[in-house]
Amino acid sequence: MGVAPEHAFALDVDKIRADFPILAKEVHGKPLAYLDNAASSQKPLAVLEAIDHYYRAENANIHRGVHHLSELATKKYEDAREKVRAFINAERASEIIFVRGGTEAINLVASTFGRSRVGEGDEIVITHMEHHSNIVPWQMLCEQTGAKLRVAPIDDRGALIVDEFEALLGERTKMVAVVHVSNALGTINPAEKLVAMAHERGIPVLLDGAQAVPHHAVDVQALDCDFYAFSGHKMFAPTGIGVLYGKQKHLEAMPPYQGGGEMITTVSFEKTEYNVVPHKFEAGTPNIAGTIGLGAAIDYMQAIGLAAIEAYEHDLLDYMTSRMSAIEGVKVIGTAPEKAGVLSFNIEGAHPHDVGTILDREGVAVRAGHHCAQPVMDRFGVPATARASLAFYNTREDVDRLVAATEKVREIFA
Ligand code: PMP
């Protein structure tokens, strides 16, 4: 056990790890095994350097200045938009809106597109495995409009029951919002199929891709989704930057989200004309450095190759699942046939928070809690889980350390 077969993949993990300075850190005197990537990923030198370079050599506000630095910063910012466009294969760069993160992206859609479409008695369909950020904005919209939230169930493995999802789509359904990959269970939803089912009935679909983009290639045109939301910090970019993709026709028809500078063409006290998309949705000075960092993260991931990342992580998840499942008293929560990156588990007799703390003393970083998905915890009848989540820089050695630390927990609580 534990012999790393990294060479079997088109991915040089030793070299990759050297790009992430934080991975060389010791925690409580032990080498760090960072297995909390679903919460936030680490950042490669290429991203750190891109941000550093921007502040050292290019810093200025964008779109407004006529001077050299402003032009440079604007170009870098717009180049990043084009990188995101290519990364998710959107048709146009104007369909990419920079926001603070996945949460803001979903709130934007709920309070503009949602608010203008949804009325009393209408329905919004989500699933039982959503992150709170794809539940609460829709609940708020329901409170404001008198619409109703309908929730598609999941089975005991944590897979969506697709027939029941389809049965919920009716005359009154005005919006579908579904997670692409679940952060609590790792389930990959059949997004393309779900979008097609909704579209057959003329219902628009938002996909929450926060946990999908770090693990496999996403093609919004192939998915045909109306909106796609994700965060930079889970895909090796900084915090405070995220993306909302929206089909051009929707973005043009939607009212703006926030008012202020940049989102207008002319302002008078009598009437304000809004700017064209995407600027209509980017009021105020944006996170320029974060956007440039996101562009650098995309370059970095693409240099490794999304297909290589997916294959490598798939193998590592299989390894982690089989080793952890073999430990007596360990119960894996979320065993859907299609999974990415995440292993949620509980240890008989031990509270997940204690598990997290003991693992931390061994240098193994996992998350313990409800993972902002309390309905998922309720569905499985647990208050919380411990969750190990992968990125392409993790190794079999990290997993072996998790296994050894879990065995220690077993000894303590046996
Ligand atoms: N959706 C999912 C599936 C997530 O895992 C997360 C982050 N845990 C979010 C949305 C929200 O992302 P953020 O907190 O970066 O806005």
Boltz pocket constraint, residues with backbone or C-beta under 6 A from the ligand:
constraints:
  - pocket:
      binder: B
      contacts: [[A, 38], [A, 39], [A, 100], [A, 101], [A, 102], [A, 103], [A, 104], [A, 131], [A, 133], [A, 134], [A, 179], [A, 181], [A, 182], [A, 183], [A, 208], [A, 210], [A, 211], [A, 231], [A, 233], [A, 371], [A, 372]]
      max_distance: 6.0
